[in-house]
């Protein structure tokens, strides 16, 4: 399988790259910073330097050409402001989905988040509320497309080792999950066409 990962230098993306490469899949990570190419290669993949906040659909489609699946794992990150929550977490997801359609890559797995309905909670800070709204908008965009999409909503992320003991369903109780377990579940989702058209929540037990 040839998999392209948008946000290829993220923690989940690097773990996913290593897992896919270890079983013989071909992985290409899309990164914004040229300094991150070596990290993707060290994980077992290759990298394409593309700024998803400024690239055209044709540029991204050229990177996706020939892929069997796309994983959108990009995010503006916790230190970013409100504007970048929209340009990365929403707009870049829509851009990559547009490019997947143009490149005729039907399988699209999107990493989202649990608790999107909390955006209007007064206790949620402005930046996190913007992040939740951006993820919700990205989900709405993807679910309206005729792609073979799956959306994964992990709970609170940790850097603990994978346990393989997780809850994965359309609705699960709030909780934490390791990034490595998220990567393992993403591999399973890519392999399972029965998950097409499903939105799944994920936490550890």
N, C-alpha and C positions, 0 to 999 in steps of 0.2 A: 504494500500500500504506500502511496506517496501522499504525505500529509503536509499542508502548509499551515503554520501557526502564526497568526497575527498577534503581535506582542511577544515575540519570540524570546526576549530576554527576561520576561517576568519569572518569578519563582516557580509558579505552577507550570509555565511553558517549558522551562529548562528541565524540570522533573519529567514532564510528559515526553519531551524530546529524548531523554535518556531511556525511558521505558520503551518507546517505539523503536528507537535505534537498536536496543538490545535484542529485539526479536526480529530484526532484519528489515524493518520499514525504512523508507526514505523520508527524511524530515527536512523541511526548509522553514526556518524561522524568519519572519519579517521583523527587522529591528530599525529603530530610528538613528541610533548612535553607532557609527562605524567601530568605536572602541568595544562594542559588545559582540562583534562577530566571533572573536576567538572563544568567548564563553559558550556560544551556541555550538561551535565546532567541538569544543571540549566535551560537550554533552552528547555528541554523536551525530549532530545535524549539520546542515549548511545554512548560510544566512544570506538574505537579500536586504540591502540598506534602502529602505523606503520610508519616507515621513508620511504617515497616514493622515496627518492634519493638513497636508499640502498636495498630496499626490492626486492624479486624475484616475478615473475609473479604468482607462486604458492601461495606465502604468501598472496598476495593481492586477488587472486581468492578465497582463503579460507574465507576472510572477506566478499567478495561479494556474496558468496553462499546463495541462497534463496532470493536474493533481486529482487524486481520488476523493479527497476530503479537505475541508478547511475548518480550523478551530480558531474562533475569535477569543483570545485570552488577553487582549490589550486593556489597559486601564491607565488613567492619568496618575494614579498613585495618591497616597495619603497627604503628601506635601503640596499638592497642586491646588489651584484656586477654582472658584466656581466655573469660570469660563471653560477651563480645560476638561472639566467633568463632562461638559456637553460635546466639545470638539473631539474628544477621544472616546469616552464611554458610549456616546450615542452616535455622533456623526461618522466616526471611523468605522463603527460596526456596520452602519448602512452602506458606507463606501465599499467595504469588503464584500458585503452581500451583493451589491450591484456588480462588482467585479466577478464574483462567483457566477452570477447569472450570465454575464458576458462571456466568461471562459467556459461555460457549460460544465461547471463543477456543482453537482447537485447536493452533495452531502455537506452540511454546515452545522457545526456544533458551537454553540455560544455559551461562554461562561458568564453567568449573571450573578445574582446575590439573593439571599433570602430576605424577607421583611421589607419588600419594596413599598408596601402600604404605609410605612412609618414616615414618609417624607413630610407629611403635614403635622407630625407630632411636635409640639412646641419644645420638647426637650432635645430634639435632634438639631445639631448645629447646622448652620447655613451650607457649609461645604458638603457635609454628609447628606443633607437633604437634596442638594443638587446632584450628587452621585446617584442616589436612589431614583430620582426622576429621570436621569439620563439612562440608567439601566432599564427602567420600565419602558421608556420610549424606544430603546433599542429592541426590546422584546416585542413590542407592538409592531415595529417595522418588520422584524424577521418573520413573525407568525403570519403576516399578510402576504408573504411570498410563496411561490410555488417551488420551493426548495425542499429537500429532505432534511429538515431542520430538527435539532434537539436542543433544548435549553436546559442547562444545569445551574441550579441555584445552591451554591454551597453556603453553609453557616459560617460562623466566625472562624477565620483561618488561623491555623497555628503552624509552627515549623517542626512539630513532633514527627517522629518516624511513622510511616504507614503501619496500620494495624490490620487492615482488611476487614475490620469489624465496623460496618457502617449501616446507617439507615438511608435508604434511597427509595423515594416514593413521591407521588404527586403532592403530598403534604406530610411533613414530619415535625416533631417537636423542635423548638429552637435549641441550638447547641453549637458546639465547635466541631471542627473537622480539620485534620492535617492537610496541608497542601499536597503531600505525597499521596494520601488517600484520594484526593481530588484527581490527581494525575492518573492514578490507577483506574478510577471510575471512568474518566474520559476515554481511556483505551477501550474499556468495555463498551462504552456507548458507540464509539466509532465502529466496533465490530458487530453491533446488534441493530439490524434494520428495523426491528420491532419497536425501537425507541424513536423512530421518525415521528415528528408531529407531537412530541410529548414535552411537557415542562416538568422537570423533576427536582425535588429538593434533596439535599444531602447533608447529613451530619454524622459524626462518630457516635458510637454507643457508649 
